[in-house]
């Protein structure tokens, strides 16, 4: 079923999404990313204070990512049903409360449980916030609003990496969780600026069986890919992937028979939604490996400290903000196809430039290439989101937002799972990294070409 523009008039004018409302949505995006990166930086102190093993402590990071990625799509459908402002408010309260619990956790298991709740809450806020942004802007204002949205995520990345260590050193690791909680809860008095908390227009019953099977399948898939990407050996990664295959097969069978499936048949018939979804996956598949492989080079080959490695990401995140701002303007002037093609140049070229690294040097080239890759990421992210939400109507905005963000998570997980082991294969570390960089460029080129082909066919697609 194509996602078509609803004939029903918009309940609010585009001007209704003012600066305060946009600020609330951007802060929610900021704290989602901030929470991930500050936790990464604080992890060594958490292990020491709570007496956690390395394998147990890793779940402080992983459980958040798994539940966040696995629940985005059903959360998007839920936003369409109960109303995006209502779901956004629930998610914001849940995120703040769970983050405070993280900061007060007396033991490792409590902290992991609180991080799981934080991931669930974040999954509720993201598609709801994006649906609110799309509903409150017209085609002229939307690219700029999406640029701010993308920049807010990059800003959270900078703050998490650059300030996470400072916060932990000055105030302790608990402050790394309390700070995002305070920011999230501070938004609550301003939620009313997002418009009335009306029910969603999608009155179809929720596909509970399909939702459970889909979430189990996505979480197991992300867990298996993450385990492979982190160098996991033995049966555990393959057990996760086998469970994912079984759950996703069950999901497909349930969806084929359900009266009101979570994924309606032909949901990607809208080629702009298809292009936006694929572009989101290609974007993170092209940029995620460059970030991870670059970190491996700086720390393992060149001997950089973790703090210095974290600070090396600041130029990358800053350029994502620049790319987001440029993308907002270029979309209106060049259109989605040309803007994405421009981003694709950076996404393909920068991994190849990174092949200039050597065992004796190359840090400056790598960091510069990663920064320009961030520019491409900002351009492509704004374009992908604009494409994916451009045809969504009143009852489908949350679904489109959830689908786009799910593709983003899968792109990162899949590419890292494939390319990090590829880099570790050769005995020569530099040769392995170069091989993985070339493979990253190939993935970006092939995926980007497919996106552009879909966009060309979208230009010939009859109006729904």
Buried (B, 14 or more C-beta within 10 A) or exposed (E): BBBBEBEEEEEEEBEBBEEEBBBBBBBBBBBBBBBBBBBBBBBBBBBEBBEBEEEBBBBBBBBBBBBBBBBBBBBBBBBBBBBBBBBBBBBBBBBBBBBBBBBEBEEBEBBBBBBBBBBBBBBBBBBBBBBBBBBBBEEEBBBBBBBBBBBBBBBBBBBBBBBBBEBBEEEBBBBBBBBBBBBBBBBEEEBBBBBEBEEBBBEBEBBEBBBBBBBBBBBBBBBBBBBBBBEBEEEEBEBBBEBBBBBBEBBBEBBEEBEEBBBBEEBBBBBBBBBBBBBBBBBBBBBBBBBBBBBBBBBEBBEBEBBEBBBBBBBBBBBBBBBBBBBBBBBEEBBBBBBBBBBBBBBBBBBBBBBBBEEEEBBEBBBBBBBBBBBBBBBBBBBBBBBBBBBBBBBBBBBBBBBBBBBBBBBBBBBBBBBBBBBEEBEEBBEBBBBBBBBBBBBBBEBBBBBBEBBEEBEEEEEE
